[in-house]
Amino acid sequence: MEQKKLVAALMAGAAGLSATVASAGYDVLNLPLGATANARNNYDLHMFVLWICFGIFVVVFGAMFYSILKHRKSVGHKAEHFHENTTVEIVWTVIPFIIIGVMAVKATGGLLAIRDTSNPDMTIKITAHQWQWKYDYLQDGISFYSKMSTPRDQIEANAPKGEHYVVEVDKEVVVPVNKKIRLLVTSNDVIHGWYVPDLAVNQYGIPGFIKDTYINVEKPGVYRGQCSQICGKEHAYMPIVVRAVSDDEYKAWVEETKAAQS
Ligand SMILES: [Cu+2]
């Protein structure tokens, strides 16, 4: 009887917890679904590994609690005295090996896709500065600095915070959708990180080195990010805003920006 009450209490607790988590909109705690194939792949891989962990958790803790309840001393069980069971040892070596192997194959596929910067449609060079970003569109001959546009008054709490507080910029990085865009990331001073979660890119900008990565944005929209490496006193104030637009809109933006530059 006691046992049943305990199990019922545990189950009620678990159900209550999962209901609370679900109603709180738990997806904000998860990885973003993202707007690129790599972002989606990262999300799927993350969920795949998470469910494997959950399965292991259920099996291991299930066996443990079953043993504790069913084989306890007060109901008359005596501890077994045995060691070395070849079958069990083979099973608990082979099963984890298979699980890790499957995860490694999937993860390696994802990593290779992320690293494949070959055959880009266009290239943008990104140079980090304390504390702003410089963008050079190598094909289109556009070049500009992008700085945070949140007024100082909001930061110093003299004015109410805006909707995009500290993740808004004066000049957005405009890119066309469904184009493979190679990003060459470097830095002018210290190490920075060009980090846009929705695009699954978090790339170091290191002085003296050029690192390459790429994006291929599938959905038009505005994607916000921030510098991910502590790079000095204004580190928190060097956001990134990428605006993905249709091909025609991109061409129009290029013409407009070039006309304004010259
Ligand atoms: Cu930085």
Residues whose N, C-alpha, C, O or C-beta is under 5 A from the ligand:
A	BS01	CU	I191 H192 G193 C227 Q229 C231 H235 M238
